[in-house]
Amino acid sequence: MNPWREGARRGFTCSIGRGVLSIQRNAVTTRQFFCPAGVREVYTAFPIVGFLPESCIEIDGVLVDRRIFTTPFICDVALQNCGSACCHRGCVVTPGDVERLIPHMDGIVRYLPEAKRDFLRREGGQFVGDPRRQGTDMRPQETVAMIRFFKSPDEMRCMWVLDDGCVFLYPSTEPAPENGQAVPVQHCAVHSYAMEQGMDWKAFKQTDCVQYPLCIYEKDGRTVLALQEEPGRAAVPCLNNPIGPLMYRSLAGTITYLLGEPFNEQVQAYGRAHFPECESAG
């Protein structure tokens, strides 16, 4: 008996966290939908659930949040000194994510400290958390958003959270950008395992983690590509520290994963053509 598979089969439903509905499209045209004045937007003060972003640009029928073209963003745990804050409450996993990870669990857990390995053994290999034993600090808006993204709460599951972070986080070091000295960071065992095995980590890792901080969903029959609106962003330095390339460039791989390479090429071309002032300001 494989304890990882048997444990995951006993996973509990949990309506917390962030989510995504993956859609594959081919891009052929671009046109501007709505674009008010102003060069550099930031996150809104309060989360928006069930509504379109305040300003969208239509690209091949997809409504794209304008802030993706105007907001600098870089995911670098050493540069941001963030402690992998986006993993603070674990992540939401779909049944497909669980089934994809189970056969690789023996390799994934090798990265984890002994305490986490022992915990997973005690749980029979189950890395999906039990909401009866694991509280959350998620807001009602996020629960509503998750139901919208996943269509049904029964499809949502959440990872175990240990030591104020995802069960798959493990301590490591990276060279500091300013002086090259080793600084403590936290890495993802799933991500590290995929890289070591020569896998495409975006195709292997939990979808919720791959798409962050973007999300796609359907609203009034339209596909929307937007920045995630969630109260937890206040604790995520990369979303509040405007450094690095603009989002549409730094997250090109994520956009490709979510909506395909042809669509991403249209996004890149649109950004270069219509936001040169943001490029120079970044």
C-alpha positions in Angstrom: 0.0 0.0 0.0 1.3 3.5 -0.9 0.6 5.6 2.2 0.7 8.9 0.1 -2.0 7.6 -2.2 -4.1 6.2 0.6 -3.8 9.4 2.7 -4.7 11.7 -0.2 -7.8 9.6 -0.9 -9.0 10.6 2.6 -8.6 14.4 1.8 -11.1 16.8 3.3 -12.9 19.6 1.5 -11.9 23.1 2.5 -13.1 26.5 1.1 -10.1 28.6 1.8 -7.2 30.1 -0.1 -6.7 31.1 -3.7 -7.8 29.4 -6.9 -7.8 29.3 -10.7 -9.8 27.9 -13.5 -7.4 27.0 -16.3 -8.5 27.8 -19.9 -6.6 27.3 -23.1 -7.1 29.7 -25.9 -5.4 30.8 -29.1 -4.9 34.6 -29.6 -5.4 36.2 -33.0 -6.4 39.8 -32.4 -6.0 42.6 -29.8 -7.9 45.7 -29.1 -8.3 48.1 -26.2 -11.5 47.8 -24.1 -11.1 50.5 -21.4 -8.1 52.4 -20.3 -8.5 55.5 -18.0 -5.8 58.1 -17.3 -2.9 57.2 -15.1 0.4 55.4 -15.5 1.1 53.2 -12.5 -1.7 51.6 -10.6 -1.4 49.6 -7.4 -3.6 47.1 -5.6 -7.0 48.4 -4.5 -7.5 49.0 -0.8 -10.2 46.3 -0.5 -10.7 43.0 -2.3 -13.2 42.9 -5.2 -15.1 39.6 -5.4 -17.4 38.8 -8.3 -16.7 42.0 -10.3 -14.5 42.9 -13.2 -11.3 44.8 -12.4 -11.7 48.5 -12.4 -9.9 48.9 -15.7 -9.6 46.2 -18.4 -8.0 45.8 -21.8 -9.5 43.3 -24.2 -7.0 41.0 -26.0 -8.5 38.3 -28.2 -11.7 38.3 -26.2 -10.0 38.0 -22.8 -10.4 41.0 -20.4 -7.0 41.7 -19.0 -6.5 43.7 -15.8 -4.7 46.9 -16.8 -2.5 46.7 -13.7 -0.7 43.7 -15.2 0.8 46.2 -17.7 1.7 48.9 -15.1 2.7 47.2 -11.9 6.4 46.1 -11.3 6.7 42.6 -9.9 9.5 40.1 -9.2 9.3 36.8 -7.3 12.7 36.6 -5.6 12.6 35.3 -2.0 16.1 36.6 -1.3 15.6 40.1 -2.8 12.2 40.5 -1.3 13.3 39.0 2.0 9.8 37.6 2.2 10.1 34.3 3.9 7.9 32.8 1.1 5.0 34.8 2.5 2.7 33.7 -0.3 2.9 30.2 1.2 1.8 31.6 4.6 -1.5 29.6 4.5 -0.5 26.9 2.2 -2.4 26.6 -1.1 -5.6 25.2 -2.5 -5.3 22.0 -4.4 -7.6 20.3 -6.9 -8.2 16.6 -7.2 -6.0 16.7 -10.3 -3.1 18.3 -8.3 -3.4 15.6 -5.6 -3.4 12.7 -8.1 -0.4 14.2 -9.9 1.7 14.6 -6.8 1.0 11.3 -5.0 3.3 9.1 -7.2 6.2 11.5 -6.5 5.8 11.9 -2.7 8.7 9.7 -1.8 11.0 12.0 -3.7 9.3 15.3 -2.6 9.5 14.6 1.1 13.3 14.0 0.9 13.6 17.8 0.9 11.6 18.3 4.1 13.0 18.6 7.6 12.5 15.5 9.8 9.7 17.1 11.8 7.6 17.6 8.7 8.4 14.1 7.4 7.3 12.7 10.8 4.1 14.7 10.7 3.2 13.4 7.2 3.9 9.9 8.3 1.6 10.3 11.3 -1.1 11.5 8.9 -0.7 8.4 6.7 1.0 10.4 4.0 -1.9 12.8 3.6 -0.7 16.3 2.7 -4.3 17.7 2.4 -5.3 19.3 5.6 -8.3 18.5 7.8 -10.4 21.7 8.3 -11.7 20.3 11.6 -8.2 20.5 13.0 -6.7 23.4 11.1 -8.1 26.9 11.5 -7.6 29.6 8.9 -7.3 33.4 8.8 -9.0 33.6 5.5 -11.6 36.3 4.9 -15.2 35.6 3.7 -14.4 37.4 0.5 -11.7 34.8 -0.3 -14.1 31.9 0.3 -16.6 33.5 -2.1 -13.9 34.0 -4.7 -12.8 30.3 -4.3 -16.3 29.1 -4.8 -16.6 31.2 -8.0 -13.2 30.0 -9.4 -13.8 26.3 -8.6 -17.6 26.3 -9.2 -18.2 24.1 -6.2 -16.7 24.1 -2.6 -16.4 20.3 -2.9 -13.6 20.7 -5.4 -11.5 22.7 -3.0 -8.9 21.3 -0.7 -6.2 23.0 1.3 -2.6 21.8 2.2 -1.6 21.2 5.8 -0.1 24.3 7.3 2.8 23.8 9.7 5.0 26.4 11.4 2.9 29.2 9.8 3.5 27.9 6.3 2.8 25.2 3.7 3.8 21.7 4.7 6.0 21.5 1.6 8.2 24.5 2.6 11.7 23.7 3.8 14.6 25.9 5.0 17.4 26.7 2.6 19.8 29.6 1.7 20.4 31.9 -1.3 23.0 34.5 -2.0 21.9 38.0 -1.1 21.7 40.3 -4.1 23.7 43.1 -2.6 26.8 41.1 -1.3 26.4 37.5 -2.3 26.4 36.3 1.3 24.1 33.4 2.1 20.7 34.4 3.6 18.1 32.1 5.0 15.1 31.4 2.8 12.3 28.9 2.4 11.9 26.8 -0.7 9.1 24.6 -2.0 9.9 20.9 -2.0 7.5 20.3 -4.9 9.2 22.9 -7.0 12.7 21.7 -6.1 11.8 18.1 -6.9 10.4 19.1 -10.3 13.6 21.1 -11.1 15.9 18.3 -10.0 14.0 15.7 -12.1 14.1 18.0 -15.2 10.3 18.5 -15.2 8.4 21.5 -16.3 7.6 22.8 -12.8 4.6 24.8 -14.1 3.0 21.6 -15.4 3.8 19.7 -12.2 3.3 22.0 -9.3 -0.1 22.9 -7.8 -2.0 25.2 -10.2 -2.8 27.6 -7.4 0.9 28.2 -6.8 1.8 28.5 -10.5 -0.7 31.2 -11.3 -0.2 33.4 -8.2 -0.6 36.4 -8.1 -2.7 36.2 -11.3 -6.0 34.4 -11.7 -8.4 33.7 -14.5 -12.2 33.2 -14.2 -15.4 33.7 -16.1 -17.6 36.7 -15.5 -20.8 37.3 -17.5 -19.6 34.8 -20.2 -16.2 36.6 -20.5 -12.8 35.2 -19.6 -10.9 37.6 -17.2 -7.2 37.6 -16.5 -6.7 39.6 -13.4 -4.5 40.3 -10.3 -5.8 38.4 -7.3 -7.7 40.5 -4.9 -7.2 39.1 -1.4 -6.6 40.6 2.0 -3.6 38.4 2.6 -1.6 40.5 0.1 -0.9 42.9 2.9 1.7 40.4 4.2 3.2 39.6 0.8 6.1 41.9 0.1 6.3 41.3 -3.6 2.8 42.8 -4.1 3.7 45.9 -2.1 7.3 46.5 -3.2 7.2 47.9 -6.8 10.5 46.7 -8.1 11.5 44.5 -11.1 10.0 44.2 -14.5 6.4 44.9 -15.2 4.1 42.0 -14.4 3.2 41.2 -18.0 6.9 40.5 -18.6 8.0 38.9 -15.3 4.9 36.6 -15.4 5.1 35.8 -19.1 5.6 32.1 -18.3 2.5 32.1 -16.0 0.4 33.8 -18.7 1.6 31.2 -21.2 0.7 28.4 -18.8 -2.8 29.8 -18.2 -3.8 30.9 -21.7 -1.2 29.6 -24.1 1.8 30.9 -26.0 -0.1 32.7 -28.8 -2.1 34.7 -26.3 1.1 35.6 -24.3 2.7 36.8 -27.5 -0.2 39.1 -28.0 0.1 40.3 -24.4 3.8 41.0 -24.8 3.3 42.9 -28.0 0.5 45.0 -26.5 2.5 45.9 -23.5 5.5 47.1 -25.6 3.3 49.1 -27.9 0.9 50.7 -25.5 2.9 51.1 -22.2 6.3 52.5 -23.1 6.1 55.1 -20.3 5.7 52.3 -17.8 8.7 50.4 -19.3 10.9 53.5 -18.9 9.6 54.2 -15.4 10.3 50.6 -14.3 
